[in-house]
Amino acid sequence: MKQRCIKTSFTALSWSELSDSDRDLLSQAKRMTERSYSPYSHFQVGAAALLKNGTVVLGSNQENAAYPSGLCAERTTLFAANANYPDQPVVALAIACYTNGKFTANPGAPCGSCRQVMLETEHRFNTPMRVLLYGEDEVYVFEKASDLLPIGFFAEDLEG
């Protein structure tokens, strides 16, 4: 038996410690919470993806009465980016969560499915994707999506 340890790291920053470009991207993600369709959970999530060419692609979570049919903000945003700009790497993804009339105090973490899509997007372009998770109290900054999912599943794993 071998015991192994996985370590990951991120930086926790206050709003004032962020760069202007990070604050701008997070502000766009925060605005996208207003476009969330979340009549069941009332948990509004917005995302903003910055592409290498400077384009920002926006998305929000979209729920459905048939629960498995909904989609998280992260995947809505990344799928739109990949569909509309298939040759452009995503260099940063900002995510914000809003519920009970306010933004969450602590950053909301992406679900496992979103982490896998983030990881494959990063892997597809061989370009690190910074991930910014907004919270009123602090913002978590991951330098690459793989820091959120250190053991991923890739196309080459399908080959056996």
C-alpha positions in Angstrom: 0.0 0.0 0.0 1.2 3.5 -0.8 -0.2 6.6 0.9 -0.1 9.7 -1.2 -0.9 13.3 -0.4 -2.5 15.8 -2.6 -1.9 19.5 -1.9 -3.5 22.4 -3.5 -3.2 26.1 -2.8 -5.1 29.3 -3.4 -4.8 32.9 -2.3 -7.5 34.6 -0.2 -7.7 38.3 -0.9 -9.9 41.2 0.1 -11.7 43.1 -2.7 -9.1 46.0 -2.4 -6.2 43.6 -2.8 -7.5 42.5 -6.2 -6.2 43.9 -9.5 -8.5 46.2 -11.5 -9.0 43.5 -14.1 -9.9 40.9 -11.5 -12.4 43.3 -9.9 -13.9 44.0 -13.3 -14.3 40.3 -14.1 -15.8 39.6 -10.7 -18.2 42.5 -11.1 -19.5 41.1 -14.3 -20.0 37.7 -12.6 -21.9 39.4 -9.8 -24.1 41.2 -12.3 -24.9 37.8 -14.0 -26.5 36.5 -10.8 -29.4 38.8 -11.8 -29.9 36.7 -14.9 -30.0 33.4 -13.1 -33.1 31.4 -13.5 -33.3 29.7 -10.1 -37.0 29.6 -9.0 -36.4 26.3 -7.1 -33.2 26.7 -5.2 -33.2 30.6 -5.1 -29.4 30.2 -5.3 -28.3 32.6 -8.1 -24.8 32.0 -9.6 -23.1 34.2 -12.2 -19.9 33.6 -14.1 -17.7 35.5 -16.4 -14.9 33.9 -18.5 -12.1 36.0 -19.9 -10.7 34.6 -23.1 -7.1 35.0 -24.3 -8.3 37.5 -27.0 -9.9 39.8 -24.3 -13.5 38.8 -25.0 -15.6 38.2 -21.9 -18.3 35.5 -22.1 -21.0 35.6 -19.5 -23.4 33.0 -18.0 -25.6 32.1 -15.1 -27.2 29.0 -13.6 -30.4 27.9 -15.3 -32.8 25.6 -13.4 -35.6 23.4 -14.7 -38.5 21.7 -13.0 -37.0 18.4 -14.2 -34.0 18.9 -11.9 -31.3 17.1 -13.9 -32.1 19.3 -16.8 -30.7 22.5 -15.3 -27.1 23.7 -15.7 -24.7 25.5 -13.5 -23.3 29.0 -14.3 -19.8 27.7 -14.8 -20.8 25.1 -17.4 -23.2 27.5 -19.1 -20.4 30.0 -19.5 -17.6 27.6 -20.5 -19.8 25.8 -23.0 -20.9 29.2 -24.6 -17.2 30.2 -24.7 -16.1 27.0 -26.4 -19.1 27.0 -28.8 -18.6 30.7 -29.9 -14.8 31.0 -29.6 -13.5 27.4 -30.2 -9.9 28.6 -30.8 -9.7 30.8 -27.7 -8.4 29.6 -24.4 -10.2 30.7 -21.2 -7.5 32.5 -19.1 -9.8 33.4 -16.2 -13.2 32.4 -14.8 -14.9 34.5 -12.1 -17.8 33.1 -10.1 -20.3 34.8 -7.7 -23.2 33.4 -5.7 -26.2 35.3 -4.4 -28.9 34.0 -2.1 -31.3 35.3 0.6 -31.0 38.8 -0.8 -27.2 39.1 -0.6 -24.0 37.8 -2.0 -22.5 34.9 0.0 -20.1 35.8 2.7 -17.7 33.0 1.8 -16.8 32.1 -1.8 -19.0 29.4 -3.4 -17.2 26.4 -4.7 -18.0 24.8 -8.1 -19.6 21.4 -8.1 -17.7 18.3 -9.2 -19.2 18.4 -12.7 -18.2 22.0 -13.2 -14.7 21.3 -11.9 -14.3 18.5 -14.5 -15.5 20.8 -17.3 -13.1 23.6 -16.1 -10.3 21.1 -16.0 -10.9 19.8 -19.5 -11.2 23.4 -20.8 -7.8 24.1 -19.3 -6.3 20.8 -20.6 -7.8 21.3 -24.1 -5.9 24.5 -24.6 -2.9 23.6 -22.5 -3.4 27.0 -20.8 -3.9 27.6 -17.1 -7.3 29.1 -16.2 -7.3 31.3 -13.2 -10.4 30.8 -11.1 -11.8 33.6 -8.9 -14.4 32.7 -6.4 -16.2 35.7 -4.9 -17.3 36.1 -1.3 -18.2 39.3 0.5 -15.6 38.6 3.1 -12.8 37.5 0.8 -12.1 36.2 -2.7 -10.3 32.9 -3.4 -7.9 33.0 -6.3 -6.7 29.7 -7.8 -3.9 30.0 -10.4 -5.2 27.1 -12.4 -8.4 25.0 -12.5 -6.5 21.9 -11.8 -5.9 23.3 -8.3 -9.7 22.7 -7.7 -9.5 19.1 -9.1 -6.0 17.8 -8.7 -6.9 14.3 -10.1 -8.9 14.7 -13.2 -10.3 12.5 -16.0 -9.1 13.2 -19.5 -9.6 11.8 -23.0 -6.4 9.7 -22.8 -8.0 7.9 -19.7 -10.6 6.5 -22.1 -7.9 4.7 -24.0 -7.2 2.5 -21.0 
